[in-house]
């Protein structure tokens, strides 16, 4: 099994999460943003030096920003990540965010078909927003989630998604979640999977990403090509305090090519779209571990 380089859980205890939800029912999220940016984030930057270093090098080496700008954007990155986490709890508290959708017609076209399809996400922006917005009344939506997430977070997700035709499939170390994925696609449902982190398997696709080789998990691309599924990349990016923009982009691969080549083509299409999004929103990259291959 591949070594997992990221924690995969939301910081804080269940009691703290419930306290935050209660506070957000009474408070404007912008006040919590301000408190976090002034008091919490500077402390986190000092304590969690590894994440600070990784994001700085991403902004400096991969995005090409000058040293001072990269340092400032490292702070902004951590502030935005804090805001995204706060926004998730604000939604659990009953608050809503405005969304603009680019490419919504691609989702609607697939949602109206009998066949299932695959959505690929990334750890950028705030993908959980998509669960409240991109919904099909007649097609259940299955989202892969990390099995080790905090019980309080999973409980809140279950409450929020209970009446939205959304199910969660926990990613298991024994790979048993693959049976649930297979069942969902066989039944013509939608399956959503993150495709930018390797965990639970040593199989990967190595591609150029932002000018350097990086490894992406083969699993999501293999699942989609096994059944010749249609595939969408969905990225949800924060554009203002109470607003997000959802990008829905079809991903392509040649059904006549060999299976191995189909996987490579689909992975390349995903990576191309991810690079486009990251260049548009460089401070909303939230992979706080060594993402690129060490030379």
C-alpha positions in Angstrom: 0.0 0.0 0.0 1.3 3.5 -0.9 2.3 5.7 2.0 -0.4 8.4 2.7 1.3 11.8 2.9 -1.7 13.8 4.0 -3.9 13.8 7.1 -7.3 13.6 5.3 -9.3 14.9 8.3 -10.8 18.2 9.3 -8.8 19.8 12.2 -10.5 20.1 15.6 -12.7 18.0 18.0 -16.4 17.3 17.5 -17.2 19.6 20.4 -15.3 22.4 18.7 -17.1 21.7 15.4 -20.5 22.0 17.1 -19.5 25.2 18.8 -18.4 26.7 15.5 -21.7 25.7 13.8 -23.6 27.4 16.6 -21.5 30.5 16.3 -22.0 30.7 12.6 -25.8 30.5 13.0 -25.5 33.9 14.7 -22.5 35.5 13.0 -21.6 36.7 9.6 -18.9 34.5 8.1 -16.8 37.6 7.3 -16.3 38.3 11.0 -15.0 34.7 11.4 -12.7 35.2 8.4 -11.2 38.3 9.9 -10.6 36.7 13.3 -9.0 33.7 11.5 -6.8 35.9 9.3 -5.5 38.0 12.1 -5.2 35.6 15.0 -5.3 32.0 13.8 -3.5 31.9 10.4 -0.3 33.7 11.6 0.0 31.2 14.4 -0.6 28.2 12.1 2.1 29.6 9.7 4.6 29.6 12.6 3.7 26.2 14.0 3.1 24.3 10.8 6.3 25.2 9.0 6.2 22.2 6.6 2.9 23.3 5.0 4.2 26.9 4.7 7.4 25.7 3.0 5.5 23.5 0.6 3.1 26.2 -0.5 5.8 28.8 -0.8 7.9 26.5 -3.1 4.7 25.7 -5.2 4.1 29.4 -5.7 7.8 30.3 -6.2 8.9 27.3 -8.4 5.8 26.0 -10.0 3.9 29.3 -10.5 7.0 31.5 -11.0 6.1 34.3 -8.6 8.9 36.5 -7.2 10.0 35.7 -3.6 8.1 38.5 -1.8 4.9 37.9 -3.8 5.2 34.1 -3.2 5.6 34.8 0.6 2.5 37.0 0.6 0.5 34.5 -1.5 1.5 31.8 0.9 -0.3 33.7 3.7 -3.3 34.3 1.4 -3.4 30.6 0.5 -3.7 29.7 4.2 -6.3 32.4 4.8 -8.4 31.1 1.9 -8.1 27.5 3.1 -9.3 28.7 6.5 -12.3 30.4 4.8 -13.1 27.3 2.8 -13.2 25.3 6.0 -15.4 28.0 7.7 -17.7 27.9 4.7 -18.3 24.2 5.1 -19.4 24.7 8.7 -21.4 27.7 7.7 -23.4 25.4 5.3 -23.9 23.0 8.2 -25.3 25.9 10.1 -27.8 26.5 7.3 -26.2 29.4 5.4 -26.0 29.4 1.7 -23.5 30.8 -0.9 -24.3 32.1 -4.3 -22.9 30.1 -7.2 -22.1 30.8 -10.8 -21.8 27.8 -13.1 -19.7 27.6 -16.3 -20.5 24.5 -18.4 -23.7 23.5 -16.5 -25.2 22.2 -19.8 -22.6 19.4 -19.8 -23.8 18.2 -16.4 -27.5 18.4 -17.3 -26.9 16.5 -20.6 -25.4 13.6 -18.7 -27.8 13.7 -15.8 -30.7 13.2 -18.2 -29.2 10.0 -19.7 -29.9 6.5 -18.4 -26.2 5.7 -18.2 -24.1 6.6 -15.2 -21.1 9.0 -15.4 -18.0 10.0 -13.4 -17.1 13.3 -11.9 -13.5 14.0 -11.1 -12.6 16.5 -8.5 -9.4 18.0 -7.0 -8.2 19.5 -3.7 -8.6 23.0 -4.9 -11.4 25.5 -4.0 -14.3 24.0 -2.2 -15.7 21.0 -4.0 -18.3 20.2 -1.3 -20.3 23.2 -2.6 -21.0 21.1 -5.8 -23.0 18.7 -3.7 -25.5 21.4 -2.9 -25.7 22.7 -6.5 -25.1 20.0 -9.1 -27.9 17.6 -8.4 -30.2 15.4 -10.6 -33.5 14.5 -9.1 -33.6 11.2 -11.0 -30.0 10.1 -10.7 -28.4 9.4 -7.3 -25.0 11.0 -6.7 -22.3 8.9 -5.0 -19.3 10.8 -3.5 -16.1 9.1 -2.4 -15.0 10.4 1.0 -12.0 9.6 3.3 -13.0 6.9 5.8 -11.0 8.5 8.5 -12.8 11.9 8.5 -14.1 13.1 11.9 -17.4 11.6 13.0 -18.9 15.1 13.5 -18.1 16.2 9.9 -19.6 13.0 8.5 -22.7 13.4 10.7 -23.2 17.0 9.4 -22.7 15.8 5.8 -25.3 13.1 6.2 -27.8 15.6 7.6 -27.1 18.1 4.8 -27.3 15.5 2.0 -30.2 13.4 3.4 -32.9 14.9 1.2 -30.6 15.6 -1.8 -30.3 12.1 -3.3 -26.6 12.0 -2.4 -24.8 9.1 -0.9 -21.3 8.9 0.5 -18.9 6.0 -0.2 -16.1 5.7 2.3 -12.7 4.9 0.8 -11.5 1.8 2.6 -7.9 0.6 2.9 -9.0 -2.9 1.8 -10.4 -1.3 -1.5 -13.9 -2.7 -0.8 -15.3 0.6 -1.8 -14.7 -0.5 -5.4 -17.8 -2.8 -5.2 -20.0 0.2 -4.2 -18.6 2.2 -7.1 -19.2 -0.7 -9.5 -22.8 -1.1 -8.2 -23.5 2.7 -8.6 -22.3 2.9 -12.2 -24.1 -0.4 -13.1 -27.3 1.2 -11.9 -26.8 4.3 -14.0 -25.8 6.6 -11.1 -23.2 9.3 -10.8 -19.9 8.7 -9.0 -17.7 11.5 -7.8 -14.0 10.9 -7.1 -11.0 13.0 -6.3 -8.2 12.3 -8.8 -5.2 14.2 -7.4 -4.1 12.2 -4.4 -2.6 8.7 -4.2 -3.8 6.6 -1.3 -4.3 2.8 -0.9 -2.6 1.8 -4.2 0.8 2.1 -5.8 -0.6 2.4 -9.3 -0.3 5.9 -10.7 0.0 7.9 -13.9 3.0 10.2 -14.1 2.4 13.4 -16.1 3.8 16.9 -16.5 1.9 19.3 -14.3 3.0 22.9 -13.9 6.3 22.2 -15.6 7.3 19.1 -13.5 6.5 15.5 -13.3 3.8 14.5 -10.8 2.0 11.3 -10.0 -1.8 11.0 -10.1 -3.7 8.0 -8.9 -4.6 5.5 -11.7 -7.8 4.3 -10.0 -10.3 7.1 -11.0 -9.2 7.0 -14.6 -9.2 3.2 -14.6 -12.8 3.0 -13.2 -14.1 5.5 -15.8 -12.4 3.8 -18.8 -13.3 0.3 -17.7 -17.0 1.0 -18.6 -16.3 3.6 -21.2 -18.0 6.2 -18.9 -18.5 9.8 -19.8 -16.4 12.0 -17.5 -16.6 15.5 -16.2 -14.0 17.5 -14.2 -15.8 19.7 -11.6 -13.9 22.4 -9.7 -15.5 24.9 -7.3 -13.5 28.1 -6.8 -14.1 30.8 -4.2 -14.6 34.2 -5.9 -15.9 36.4 -3.1 -16.8 36.1 0.6 -20.2 34.6 -0.2 -19.8 33.5 -3.8 -18.3 30.5 -5.7 -17.8 29.7 -9.4 -18.3 26.1 -10.5 -16.4 24.9 -13.6 -17.9 21.9 -15.3 -15.6 20.6 -18.1 -16.0 17.4 -20.2 -12.9 15.2 -20.2 -12.0 13.2 -23.3 -10.3 9.9 -24.3 -10.4 7.7 -27.4 -12.6 4.7 -27.0 -10.8 2.9 -29.8 -7.4 3.2 -28.2 -5.9 0.5 -25.9 -7.1 0.5 -22.3 -3.7 1.7 -21.1 -3.8 4.5 -23.6 -7.3 5.4 -22.7 -6.2 5.8 -19.0 -3.3 8.0 -20.1 -5.5 10.2 -22.3 -8.1 10.7 -19.7 -5.5 11.5 -17.0 -3.9 14.0 -19.4 -7.3 15.6 -20.0 -7.9 15.9 -16.3 -4.4 17.3 -15.6 -4.8 19.9 -18.4 -8.0 21.1 -16.9 -6.5 21.1 -13.4 -3.6 23.2 -14.6 -6.0 25.7 -16.2 -7.9 26.1 -13.0 -4.8 26.4 -10.8 -3.4 29.1 -13.0 -6.6 31.0 -12.7 -6.7 30.6 -8.9 -3.1 30.0 -7.8 -3.8 30.6 -4.1 -6.6 27.9 -3.9 -4.2 24.9 -4.2 -4.7 22.9 -1.0 -2.3 19.9 -1.2 -0.1 20.5 1.8 2.5 17.8 1.1 5.2 17.1 -1.5 3.1 16.8 -4.6 5.8 16.9 -7.3 8.4 14.1 -7.8 11.7 14.8 -6.1 14.6 14.8 -8.6 
